[in-house]
Amino acid sequence: MLLLCLSGCAATGKRSAIQPAATTSSAAATSSAAGDDFGASSVQKENDPFEPFNRTVFGFNDELNTHALRPLAHGYTVVVPLPVRNGITNFFDNLQFPVRFVNSVLQGKLTRSAQEAGKFVFNSTFGIGGLIRVSDHVSGLANVPAEDFGLTLADWGFPAGPYLVIPVLGPSDCRDAVGFAGDYVISPLDWHTLGFIHTAYISDAVSLGLSGARYLSGLPKALDVYDQMKSGAIDPYIAVRNAYLSYRAAQRKK
C-alpha cells in the first residue's frame, strides 16, 4: 500500500508496494524484496468499480512523481553517498519494529514476533542504533517477512474491498487504507504527532523532519520499483494495479 511498503518503510512495510507518490506502511520490508514479489502471484478478478476516479487520481500521482518526486529523489542520491543512504534506510526500518512486532502478535505468529524482537535487539546494539542491519547475517533473523495491519485485517478475515488509488498515497484497497491508519498509530515516529508523547525534547519541527527524512530515504527505490511496474506497459494504470494486488496477495501467503 504505501511508499513505506514499497520501500520497506525501504525503511513500516508499511507495506509496505505502492506507487511512489506515498508516505509510509511502511514496508518495510526491503524494497528489493518487494520488487521481486511483483507479479509473483496472479490476481484473480480485480475489484475496481471506481476505475474512472482511480484513473484520474493515478494521472495526478504520476505527474507528481515525474515533476516533483523524481527530481527530489535524484538530488538525494547525488548529494548523499550510498553508504549513508543505506544507513538512514536501516535506521528508519529499525524504528518501525513496533509495527511489525505488534502485527505479528495480532496474527498469532509468535515465532515471527520473536524474530522481530531479536532483529531489533541485534540491530539496535551491534548495529549502532540500527544504522547497520547486522540481523541480515544472523541465522533465523534474516529475511523475516514484514507484517502490517492490512495483512492483520486480511488474516482476521476482513475482505479487501474495492481497489483504490489515493491522492499522493497511491495504490491501495479499502482494507489496506484502514491498515495504513492502524500502522500510523503504532509507528513510534508518529506518536508525537498523535499526542502520545509530550516532551520538550521532541519539537514539532523535529517530528516533521524525521518524517520527511524517512519518506525521502525510501523514495529512490520506490520510484525504481514504480518504473519497473510501468515498464513496457500498454496501460500503466492496469500494470500498476495488477502489480500492487499481486504483491499484496504474495505477502499474505508468507
Number of C-alpha atoms within 10 A of each C-alpha: 37 35 38 35 37 41 41 35 37 37 36 38 37 38 38 37 41 38 31 34 28 24 27 32 39 38 34 39 30 27 28 16 17 28 22 11 19 23 18 15 17 14 17 9 7 12 13 14 11 12 17 10 12 21 16 13 19 26 14 15 23 21 14 16 22 13 10 12 20 19 13 15 19 12 12 17 16 9 9 11 10 12 11 11 18 18 20 22 28 26 22 28 29 27 19 27 23 19 28 29 23 20 24 25 16 17 19 13 14 13 11 22 24 15 18 27 17 16 25 25 16 21 22 20 14 14 20 14 19 25 23 22 25 19 24 15 10 12 8 13 19 15 13 16 17 29 36 31 32 31 25 22 19 17 14 11 9 12 12 17 13 15 23 26 25 21 17 20 19 27 31 28 22 15 22 29 22 15 23 28 13 17 28 21 15 22 20 18 18 18 15 17 15 12 9 11 12 12 9 7 7 11 13 12 9 12 16 15 12 15 16 12 15 23 24 21 25 34 31 23 22 32 23 16 24 25 15 16 24 16 12 10 12 9 9 19 20 16 18 25 25 21 27 29 25 20 26 27 20 18 20 14 8 9
